[in-house]
Amino acid sequence: METIKQTVAQNMGIQGSHEQVPEGQRFDLDDTPNLKGKVAVITGGSEGIGYGASHTLLAHGIEKLFILSVSKEVVDGSINAIKEEMGEETAKKVTWLECDLSDWKKVKQTADKIAGSTDRIDILINNAARGIMTYQLTDYGVDRHMAVNHMAHVILTSHLLPILKKTASNGNTVRISNQASNAHQATPSDTKFESLDELNRDLGPNGQYGRSKLAAILYSRYLNRHLTSSHPNILVNATHPGFVETKMSSQDIHEPYPLGGYAMSIGMAPLKKNIMQGCVSTVFAATATTKSGEYICPPAVPESGHAMAQDEQLGENLMKLTREIVKEKTYEDSAAKGCPFTDY
């Protein structure tokens, strides 16, 4: 019975579902602390779960919010919605930066723009992702799911590390939230993260997506071991949002599953969370938790995750391969010009 309650609470948009967890693991968006004076960065913050998080941060007084997104049209719509609901002054707190996460050079340039525009970053939410879609390579010749969902966020985080560390050294708590998913359980059991050839295998839509979400958990725990251990004011966690009504679950799902996708987009619609329900665990990890290295399921429930998500050596392999691939693929634009790639 308890397992059923946890499943409902973590995944379904049924009214009162979050109340099914123990009281100490509950969190509501109204519990978000006052964020006056703080600065946040969020990828994909103009739609879906990301917009839910952006809206919540703004509603609780965030001083400045950098949103990375590909679509200016979507961002304009989001900012107009914020203007109408929260006023012109609140909307002015948002800075939009156009950034295609598959373009790693652009990611680095965007990080530099952010670092040149603020003297602090208190919150980093690595949220944007390619959903359950078919196998595809980026222009770098890397599996698009891993390149966008994982490696781009490593590059962004790495280039923001100096300002994140500075903010923490001034006595502030810095929180990094990486968007994972219970879909990480779909990762093939023979995953080793030992080579680009292995990474570029076609695992099928669920396998490709699941592996990138496993990477989010492993990366969070990697940073906890190597970064938080030396900078205890920097807390890094991964989150599971639940089953949420987003573009991914209502439109993109038809790309890999033209007919079968209707089971998710239409059949499961009554059970899905809305974006505000779906951002709860993310907001908790980004604003309220006092712990690091956790995999947080809604509303604020720490879970161990699949056995692979607990494998420290697998996490070390992942990050070693990440460093090697990024350095090789971007050498002329980065390492050759003296740009170091420090991931913690």
PEGI-V578958 format. One record per residue. PHI is phi in radians with two decimals (* if undefined). Layout:
PHI, PHI
//
This chain:
*, -1.11, -1.10, -1.10, -1.06, -1.11, -1.08, -1.11, -1.10, -1.42, -2.07, -1.78, -1.62, -1.29, -0.98, 1.43, -1.09, -1.17, -1.37, -1.38, -1.59, -0.97, -0.98, -1.25, -1.98, -1.68, -2.76, -2.13, -1.01, -1.19, -1.44, -1.03, -1.23, -1.14, -1.90, -0.95, 1.50, -1.62, -2.18, -2.26, -2.21, -2.46, -1.53, 1.15, -1.50, -1.82, -2.69, 1.02, -1.02, -1.07, -1.20, -1.01, -1.20, -1.04, -1.02, -1.16, -1.06, -1.15, -1.16, -1.95, 1.54, -0.95, -1.34, -2.57, -2.31, -1.68, -1.99, -1.72, -2.74, -1.44, -1.69, -1.16, -1.06, -1.14, -1.09, -1.01, -1.12, -1.16, -1.15, -1.11, -1.13, -1.15, -1.01, -1.16, -1.56, -2.07, 1.77, -1.07, -1.12, -1.18, -1.08, -1.20, -1.32, -1.61, -2.02, -1.64, -2.19, -1.24, -2.72, -1.52, -1.17, -1.38, -1.76, -1.15, -1.10, -1.14, -1.06, -1.10, -1.09, -1.16, -1.05, -1.12, -1.09, -1.11, -1.07, -1.48, -1.98, -2.65, -1.76, -2.74, -2.44, -1.68, -2.38, -2.22, -1.97, -1.55, -1.96, -1.05, -2.83, -1.51, -1.44, -1.27, -2.47, -1.28, -1.07, -2.79, -1.80, -1.43, -1.12, -1.43, 1.36, -2.16, -0.79, -1.11, -1.06, -1.24, -1.14, -1.53, -1.23, -1.95, -1.11, -1.07, -1.27, -1.13, -1.08, -1.03, -1.07, -1.07, -1.37, -1.67, -0.97, -0.98, -1.33, -1.12, -1.15, -1.09, -1.07, -1.19, -1.17, -1.50, 1.63, -1.65, -1.51, -1.85, -2.17, -1.99, -2.08, -1.87, -1.36, -1.92, -3.06, -1.13, -1.15, -1.07, -1.21, -1.47, -1.11, -0.99, -1.18, -1.61, -1.18, -2.14, 0.96, -1.91, -2.80, -1.17, -1.04, -1.13, -1.12, -1.62, -1.22, -1.46, -1.67, 1.54, -0.93, -1.22, -1.16, -1.07, -1.15, -1.04, -1.11, -1.17, -1.39, -1.07, -1.03, -1.11, -1.26, -1.07, -1.13, -1.08, -1.27, -1.10, -1.11, -1.07, -1.22, -1.77, -1.77, -1.12, -1.06, -1.81, -2.29, -1.06, -1.43, -1.79, -1.85, -2.23, -2.45, -1.90, -2.33, -1.99, -1.51, 1.77, -1.64, -2.04, -1.35, -2.33, -1.03, -1.08, -1.51, -1.96, -2.14, -1.08, -1.08, -1.40, -1.19, -1.43, -2.26, -0.93, -1.79, -1.07, -1.08, -1.15, -1.09, -1.50, -1.25, -1.94, -1.08, -1.63, -0.92, -1.12, -1.72, -1.28, -1.39, -1.44, -1.15, -1.26, -1.19, -1.28, -1.67, -1.04, -1.13, -1.10, -1.13, -1.04, -1.16, -1.53, -2.31, -2.19, -1.08, -1.95, -2.05, -2.42, 1.40, -1.76, -1.92, -1.80, -1.81, -1.08, -1.41, -2.68, -1.83, -1.29, -2.17, -1.37, 1.38, -1.04, -0.94, -1.13, -1.29, -1.81, -1.48, -1.08, -1.14, -1.11, -1.13, -1.14, -1.07, -1.00, -1.31, -1.11, -1.16, -1.03, -1.04, -1.08, -1.17, -1.09, -1.08, -1.15, -1.33, -2.07, -0.92, -1.11, -1.65, -2.32, -1.03, -1.16, -1.81, 1.54, -1.48, -1.40, -1.98, -1.86, -1.70, -2.80
//
